[in-house]
Amino acid sequence: MAFSIRLTEEEKRLADSYAKIHSMSLGEAFKRALFEKIEDEYDVTVADEAYQEYVADGKKSRPIEELWKEC
């Protein structure tokens, strides 16, 4: 699949610079950025769902300082 996006000259310079620094094409830079963003948001959603299940099971979190005192 192919797509196009419109960038200002400043955005284009920034994107080109990023791609060059990382030795990749502009297309690869956008592709990586897109999938990293998708993965990050997926991870946050999964973590939030897991925490909601944790709380729904009647469990509570505690500050790490309390856990260190137990060790």
N, C-alpha and C positions, 0 to 999 in steps of 0.2 A: 504494500500500500504506500502511496506517496501523498504528501500534503505540502501545502505552502503556508507560510506565515509572513506577516508584514512586520518589519522591524524599522525603528527609526535608525538613522545613521549611527547614533551613539550606541544603541542596542546591538547593532550589527558589529561595530568595532569591538565591543565588549565580548560578544559571543565568539567572534573570530580569534580574539586574543586568548580566550579561555581554551578554545580548541587547539590553538597552536602550542600553548604552554603544555598541554597534555598530549601532544603529538597525535591528534585525532582529527578526523574530518568534522566539519560543522554539523553535518547530519548525525554523526555518531555522538557528538557532544549533546545535541538536543535529545537524542534517543536515550542516552544514559541518564540525563537529568530527569526526563519524564518518568522512566522506570524507577529511579531512586525515590522520586516524590511519591509515586504510587506505592512502593514498598514501605516507605516511612508511614504513610497514612494507614496502610493495612496493618502494620505493626501496632500503631496506636489504637486502632479499632479493636484488634484482638486482645490487647492488654486491657483495655477498658472493659470489654465483655468478660474477661477472666476475673477482673477485680469485682465486677458486679455480681458474678456467681459466688465469689469468695464472701462478699458481704451478705448475700442472700442466704448463704449457708450458716450465718450467725457468727462468722469469724470477724475479728477486728485486727487491724494493723497497729503496730506500736512503733514509737520512735527507735531508731537504731541504737541510740544511747542506752536504752533499757536493755536491749539484747546484749550489748557489750558488757554491761554490768553482770549479767548472768554467766558470762564466760569466764 
